Amino acid sequence: MPLLTTETIRDLLSDPKIFPGLPTDLDEDAELVLDSLGLIWLLHEMEERYALIVEPTDADIAGLTSLRRITDYLNTAARAQNPESQHDRAGDGDENRAGDEDGIGGRGDER
């Protein structure tokens, strides 16, 4: 699964039927309160779109208070659910491997 971004989560939360009054330009760290219906809907969307099944604890739910925190929580859950996809994270040190796959990595010195 690719790394989720705060923009992805913002887009998911932009449905006015589910999240009325949520500003479309909500800052990543702005205080956000999800009601139970909204949380269930978001988790359902994660499962449908990304095959990510998340069962947050009460403590997890209490920490889902901003776009950034929701995004971080979901990315952590995705990595725990699918550890072999660790290379999807930005800046994890696998950039060279990606370069080698397309035939570019390591060839710059051979000219």
TAZIRA-V445199 format. One record per run of one state. SS is the DSSP state (h for helix, s for strand, l for the rest). FROM is the first residue (numbers start at 0). LEN is the number of residues. If there is no record, write none. Layout:
SS_FROM_LEN + SS_FROM_LEN
//
This chain:
l_0_5 + h_5_7 + l_12_23 + h_35_15 + l_50_7 + h_57_5 + l_62_4 + h_66_15 + l_81_1 + h_82_6 + l_88_6 + h_94_7 + l_101_6 + h_107_3 + l_110_1
//
